[in-house]
Amino acid sequence: MLLLAIFVGGYASLSLELIVLRQLSSFVGTTTITVSIVMGAFLAFMSWGYYKGSVESVRRFSLRRQAADGFLIIALLVVLASSYILIDIYFMAFNQAGITSNIIQTALYSLLFLSYGPYLFGKITAMLSRYLHYRDPNYTGKIMAVDTVGSVLGSLITTLIVMPFIGVNHTIVVVVVVSLTTAFLLSRRRNYPAMLTILLAAVLFNQDKLLQDNYGIIENNAVSTISVYKTDRGASRLLVVNGSLSSKVSDKHELNFPYVNFINDNFINTIPEDKAKDILVVGAGGFTVGLDDSRNNYVYVDVDKHLKRITEENFLKKKLGENKQFVVQDANQFFKESKKKYDVIVLDTYSSRQYIPMELVTKEYFERAKNNLKEGGILLLNAITSPNFGDDFSMNLDNTLRQVFKDNLRAQTISRFDAWKKDMHSNIIYIYYNRPNPEKIYTVNKNPSFYDYQL
């Protein structure tokens, strides 16, 4: 029984950590900074628990009671720390209070919700290990093995099996049930009202209907939380992926996202009809880039295999054309493996100011994208950044792009902006034309500009 409790502790702790990281991606993204804060807090408080468990009494009956109560509290904390609606309330409160830094929000969240749970995991494991080792010193290896196996299975089963098939919200209920069952088996005096209350809270806060009615969530898998809801008084539909406005579709052209209209109107709809072009869109979103184009050949790349089905059924309300192929793959990996070159490449993975994939703003990534562009082709990158270089990110992203695309690179700001206001952000479309460049400059001494623009 005690070995089982150690196994469940390892399983539940890793499951909780992964669920939290998955849920937080809709609010603070999945950058290495936010992930490191969560993992650091988790491990720090678990270490504290290991220490406390090494110095407290381990009398058998007291130990069973402490472990049972610990798993009961852990089940409650799983509900509080990982239920989407409660996380949304937390971040909404901080945003309204003017605390908008992702780092501060994540750090405070970790202190509030990822402190006592990991502490209990560590404490229970240490106390159970001490007792078992006292009874039989040969248990040491078994204890370490059982704890590790629980952690490994918590990592693999949760992300590869449970989340993809039943969703993140129902995975929370599974972890709660596992923790409550362990508390039930360890208890001699069972607190049935508390167990039932926690179970009901887990089910109520994570029911599909609640999430769909309040957030329009129709998919909540290991990769994405996807919502679709109507806007513009029912004239448009919005696709929200992991908390970011991913795509918008409407019968009225002016209601679509301006940057998508800009790409479609100037680079897709103007393609000559003499020959079909090969077009690559990295960051498929709602497949709105080239949506009405049935002549050219498209490849859309995204990491969520459910995206195409959900988009067709709930967002576009129609099937994609036969000229459109969907590839499920990481963007970097796709460019590493792709041997095909394209006439047009659209990089649209930077869905908001808060959720910027750090691995997709590097010189190496842009070089791989450039290598997949045909001679005479066009590469477009959509980024939400400062149009007047009001922050370091906007300047360094521009520096990075100009290191790779040294010639024929132009930046187009899509919306109006205040050139003097530093904290403004807008859709910036970087446009690179892969054409030969004479690399000349005009000087007072040597200026053939007249011939260049006349001829």
C-alpha positions in Angstrom: 0.0 0.0 0.0 2.8 2.4 0.9 4.7 1.6 -2.3 1.5 2.3 -4.2 1.2 5.7 -2.5 4.8 6.5 -3.5 4.0 5.5 -7.1 0.8 7.7 -7.2 2.8 10.6 -5.7 5.3 10.4 -8.6 2.5 9.9 -11.2 0.3 12.8 -9.9 3.2 15.2 -9.4 4.4 15.0 -13.0 0.8 15.0 -14.3 0.0 18.1 -12.4 3.1 19.9 -13.6 2.4 19.0 -17.2 -1.3 19.9 -17.0 -0.4 23.3 -15.4 2.2 24.1 -18.2 -0.4 23.1 -20.8 -3.1 25.3 -19.3 -0.8 28.3 -18.7 0.1 28.3 -22.4 -3.2 30.1 -23.1 -2.3 32.9 -20.7 1.5 33.3 -20.7 2.7 31.2 -23.6 5.3 28.4 -23.5 8.5 30.3 -23.4 11.5 28.8 -21.6 11.3 31.6 -19.1 7.7 30.8 -17.9 8.4 27.1 -18.0 11.5 27.5 -15.9 9.6 29.6 -13.3 6.9 26.8 -13.0 9.4 24.0 -12.9 11.7 25.9 -10.5 8.9 26.6 -8.1 7.7 23.0 -8.3 11.1 21.5 -7.5 12.0 24.1 -4.8 8.9 23.3 -2.8 9.2 19.6 -3.4 12.7 19.8 -2.0 11.4 21.6 1.1 8.9 18.8 1.5 11.6 16.1 1.2 13.5 17.9 4.0 10.4 18.1 6.3 9.6 14.5 5.6 13.0 13.6 6.8 12.6 15.1 10.2 9.0 14.4 11.2 7.6 11.4 13.0 6.9 8.3 11.0 4.8 6.3 13.4 2.8 3.9 11.3 -0.8 5.0 12.0 0.2 8.7 12.1 2.0 8.2 8.8 -1.0 6.7 7.1 -3.2 9.5 8.4 -0.7 12.2 7.2 -0.4 10.6 3.8 -4.1 10.2 3.4 -4.7 13.8 4.4 -1.9 14.9 2.1 -3.4 13.2 -1.0 -6.8 14.7 -0.1 -5.3 18.2 -0.1 -3.3 17.4 -3.3 -6.6 16.5 -5.0 -8.0 19.9 -4.0 -4.9 21.7 -5.2 -5.0 19.9 -8.6 -8.5 21.4 -9.1 -7.5 24.9 -8.0 -4.2 25.0 -9.9 -5.2 23.6 -13.2 -8.9 24.2 -13.9 -9.1 26.6 -16.9 -11.9 28.7 -15.5 -10.1 29.3 -12.2 -6.8 30.2 -14.0 -8.7 32.6 -16.2 -10.2 34.4 -13.1 -6.7 34.6 -11.6 -5.1 36.2 -14.7 -8.1 38.5 -15.3 -7.8 39.8 -11.7 -4.1 40.6 -12.2 -4.6 42.2 -15.5 -7.3 44.4 -14.1 -5.0 45.3 -11.2 -2.4 46.5 -13.8 0.0 43.6 -13.3 0.5 42.5 -16.9 4.1 41.1 -16.9 4.1 37.4 -17.8 7.0 36.8 -15.6 5.4 38.4 -12.5 2.1 36.7 -13.1 3.7 33.3 -13.6 5.8 33.7 -10.5 2.9 34.7 -8.2 0.8 32.0 -9.7 3.5 29.4 -8.9 3.8 30.7 -5.3 0.1 30.6 -4.7 -0.8 27.3 -6.4 2.4 25.3 -7.0 3.9 25.5 -3.5 1.9 23.5 -1.1 1.1 20.6 -3.5 4.7 19.9 -4.5 5.6 20.3 -0.8 3.2 17.6 0.1 4.4 15.3 -2.7 8.0 15.6 -1.3 7.0 15.3 2.3 4.8 12.2 1.8 7.5 10.5 -0.4 10.2 11.1 2.2 8.1 9.9 5.1 7.0 6.8 3.4 10.5 6.1 2.2 11.9 6.4 5.8 9.3 4.0 7.2 9.8 1.4 4.5 13.6 1.6 4.8 13.3 1.2 8.6 11.2 -2.0 8.1 13.6 -3.3 5.4 16.8 -1.5 4.2 16.5 -3.4 0.9 13.4 -1.3 0.1 15.6 1.7 -0.8 16.0 0.6 -4.4 12.4 -0.3 -4.8 11.3 3.1 -3.4 13.4 4.9 -5.9 12.3 2.7 -8.7 8.6 3.0 -7.9 8.8 6.8 -7.5 10.6 7.1 -10.8 8.3 4.8 -12.7 5.3 6.7 -11.4 6.9 10.0 -12.6 7.7 8.5 -16.0 4.3 7.1 -16.5 2.8 10.4 -15.3 4.7 12.2 -18.0 4.1 9.7 -20.9 0.5 8.6 -20.2 -0.8 12.0 -19.4 0.6 13.7 -22.5 0.6 10.9 -25.0 -2.6 9.0 -24.1 -4.9 10.7 -21.7 -4.8 14.4 -22.9 -5.1 13.6 -26.7 -8.0 11.3 -26.2 -10.1 12.8 -23.5 -8.9 16.4 -23.3 -7.0 18.4 -20.7 -10.1 19.2 -18.6 -11.0 15.5 -18.2 -7.3 14.6 -17.5 -7.6 16.9 -14.5 -10.5 14.8 -13.2 -8.5 11.6 -13.8 -5.6 12.9 -11.6 -8.1 14.0 -8.9 -9.7 10.6 -8.9 -6.3 8.9 -8.6 -5.3 11.1 -5.7 -8.7 10.7 -3.9 -8.5 6.9 -4.4 -5.1 6.8 -2.8 -6.4 8.9 0.1 -9.4 6.5 0.4 -7.2 3.4 0.5 -4.8 4.9 3.1 -7.4 6.3 5.4 -8.9 4.4 8.4 -11.3 7.3 9.1 -12.4 8.5 5.7 -13.6 12.0 5.2 -16.4 11.2 2.7 -17.8 14.8 2.5 -14.5 16.3 1.7 -13.7 13.6 -0.9 -17.1 14.1 -2.6 -16.9 17.9 -2.6 -13.5 17.8 -4.2 -14.6 15.3 -6.8 -17.7 17.3 -7.6 -15.6 20.5 -7.9 -13.3 18.8 -10.3 -16.1 17.6 -12.5 -18.1 20.9 -12.4 -15.2 23.2 -13.2 -14.0 21.0 -16.0 -17.2 20.0 -17.8 -17.2 20.5 -21.5 -20.4 22.5 -21.5 -19.1 25.0 -19.0 -16.0 25.6 -21.1 -17.9 25.8 -24.3 -20.6 28.2 -23.0 -18.1 30.5 -21.3 -15.1 30.3 -23.7 -16.3 28.6 -26.8 -13.8 25.9 -26.2 -14.4 22.9 -28.5 -11.0 21.2 -28.3 -8.7 21.0 -25.3 -6.0 18.5 -26.2 -2.3 18.1 -25.3 -1.3 20.7 -27.9 -4.0 23.3 -28.2 -7.0 24.8 -26.5 -9.2 25.9 -29.4 -12.3 28.1 -29.2 -14.7 29.3 -31.9 -17.2 32.1 -31.3 -19.2 34.7 -33.2 -18.4 38.3 -33.2 -19.3 41.5 -35.1 -23.0 40.8 -34.2 -22.8 37.4 -35.7 -21.3 38.5 -39.0 -17.9 36.9 -38.2 -16.4 33.9 -36.5 -13.2 34.0 -34.5 -10.8 31.1 -34.0 -8.8 31.4 -30.8 -5.9 29.0 -30.3 -4.2 28.9 -26.8 -5.7 32.2 -25.9 -4.6 34.0 -29.1 -6.8 35.4 -31.8 -5.7 33.0 -34.5 -8.1 33.7 -37.4 -11.2 35.5 -38.4 -13.6 34.7 -41.2 -16.6 36.7 -42.5 -18.5 37.1 -45.7 -17.8 40.8 -45.5 -14.2 41.4 -46.7 -13.7 44.4 -44.4 -14.4 42.4 -41.3 -11.5 39.9 -41.9 -8.2 40.5 -40.2 -6.5 43.4 -42.0 -3.1 41.7 -42.3 -4.8 38.6 -43.9 -6.6 40.9 -46.4 -3.3 42.5 -47.1 -1.6 39.2 -47.9 -4.5 37.9 -50.0 -5.2 41.1 -51.9 -1.6 41.9 -52.8 0.2 38.5 -53.0 -2.4 35.8 -53.6 -5.1 37.2 -55.7 -2.6 38.9 -58.0 -0.7 35.7 -59.0 -0.7 35.5 -62.8 -2.9 32.8 -64.2 -0.4 31.3 -66.6 1.0 28.9 -64.0 0.0 27.6 -60.6 2.3 28.7 -57.8 3.5 26.6 -54.8 2.5 28.4 -51.5 3.7 27.4 -48.0 1.9 28.8 -44.9 3.6 28.1 -41.6 1.1 28.5 -38.8 -2.1 27.4 -40.4 -4.5 29.2 -38.1 -7.9 29.0 -39.7 -6.5 28.4 -43.2 -7.7 31.9 -44.2 -4.5 32.8 -46.2 -5.5 31.8 -49.7 -8.9 30.5 -48.5 -10.8 31.2 -51.7 -7.9 30.4 -54.0 -8.6 27.1 -55.8 -5.9 27.4 -58.5 -2.6 27.5 -56.7 -1.1 24.7 -54.6 -0.9 25.2 -50.8 0.8 23.5 -47.9 -0.2 24.5 -44.4 2.0 23.5 -41.5 0.9 23.4 -37.9 1.6 21.2 -34.8 -2.0 20.3 -33.9 -3.4 17.4 -35.9 -6.9 18.2 -35.0 -6.8 21.8 -36.4 -8.0 21.0 -39.9 -11.0 19.0 -38.7 -12.0 21.6 -36.2 -11.6 24.4 -38.6 -13.6 22.8 -41.3 -16.4 21.8 -39.0 -16.7 24.7 -36.6 -14.9 27.7 -38.1 -15.0 27.7 -41.9 -18.1 25.5 -42.0 -16.8 23.9 -45.2 -14.1 21.6 -46.5 -10.8 22.9 -47.7 -10.1 22.6 -51.4 -8.2 19.7 -53.0 -5.3 22.1 -53.7 -4.7 22.5 -50.0 -2.5 20.1 -48.0 -2.2 20.0 -44.2 1.1 18.9 -42.7 1.3 18.2 -38.9 4.9 19.1 -37.9 7.0 21.6 -35.9 8.0 24.5 -38.1 11.7 24.2 -37.5 11.6 20.5 -38.2 9.6 21.0 -41.3 12.2 23.4 -42.8 15.0 21.1 -41.7 13.5 18.1 -43.6 11.9 19.9 -46.6 13.6 19.7 -49.9 10.9 21.4 -51.8 11.0 25.1 -52.7 8.0 27.5 -52.8 7.0 30.6 -54.7 5.4 32.1 -51.7 6.2 31.4 -48.0 4.0 32.9 -45.3 5.4 32.8 -41.7 2.4 33.4 -39.4 3.3 31.8 -36.1 3.5 35.0 -34.1 -0.1 35.1 -33.1 0.2 37.8 -30.4 2.5 40.0 -28.5 2.4 37.7 -25.4 2.9 34.3 -27.2 6.1 34.5 -29.3 7.7 31.1 -30.0 11.3 31.9 -29.0 12.7 29.2 -31.3 11.0 30.8 -34.3 12.6 34.3 -34.1 16.2 33.1 -34.6 18.6 33.7 -37.4 18.9 29.9 -38.0 15.1 29.6 -38.4 14.9 32.4 -40.9 17.8 31.0 -42.9 16.0 27.6 -43.2 12.9 29.4 -44.4 14.9 31.4 -46.9 16.5 28.1 -48.3 13.0 26.8 -49.1 12.2 29.9 -51.3 12.4 29.7 -55.1 14.4 32.2 -57.1 12.0 35.1 -57.7 9.8 34.0 -54.8 8.4 36.1 -52.0 8.5 35.5 -48.2 6.1 37.2 -45.9 6.4 37.3 -42.1 3.6 38.6 -39.9 4.7 39.8 -36.4 2.9 41.8 -33.8 5.5 44.3 -32.7 6.3 48.0 -32.3 5.9 49.9 -35.6 8.2 52.7 -34.4 10.9 50.5 -32.7 9.5 51.4 -29.3 11.1 48.3 -27.6 14.1 46.1 -27.8 12.2 43.2 -29.3 11.1 45.2 -32.3 14.6 46.4 -32.9 16.3 43.0 -32.4 13.8 41.1 -34.5 14.4 43.7 -37.3 18.2 43.2 -36.8 17.9 39.4 -37.0 15.8 39.5 -40.2 18.2 41.9 -41.9 21.1 39.7 -41.1 19.4 36.9 -43.1 17.5 38.9 -45.7 20.2 41.4 -46.5 18.6 42.8 -49.7 15.0 43.5 -50.9 13.5 43.4 -47.4 10.6 45.8 -46.7 8.4 46.2 -43.6 4.8 47.2 -44.0 2.7 48.4 -41.0 -0.9 47.3 -41.5 -2.8 49.7 -39.3 -2.5 53.3 -38.3 -0.3 54.1 -35.4 1.1 57.0 -33.3 4.8 57.4 -34.3 5.6 59.1 -31.0 4.0 56.5 -28.6 6.3 53.8 -27.5 4.0 51.2 -26.2 1.9 50.7 -29.4 2.0 47.4 -31.2 0.6 46.5 -34.6 0.8 43.8 -37.3 4.0 44.3 -39.2 4.4 42.4 -42.4 8.0 41.9 -43.4 8.3 41.2 -47.2 11.4 39.7 -48.8 11.7 39.4 -52.6 14.2 36.7 -53.6 15.6 38.6 -56.6 19.1 39.6 -57.8 20.2 42.9 -56.4 22.7 45.1 -58.2 23.9 46.3 -54.8 24.7 49.8 -56.0 24.4 53.1 -54.2 23.9 56.6 -55.5 26.4 59.3 -54.7 27.1 62.8 -55.9 30.1 61.5 -57.9 28.3 58.5 -59.4 24.6 58.6 -59.9 22.9 56.6 -62.7 19.5 56.8 -61.0 18.0 58.4 -64.1 18.8 55.4 -66.2 17.7 52.9 -63.5 14.2 54.1 -63.1 13.8 55.1 -66.8 15.0 51.7 -68.1 
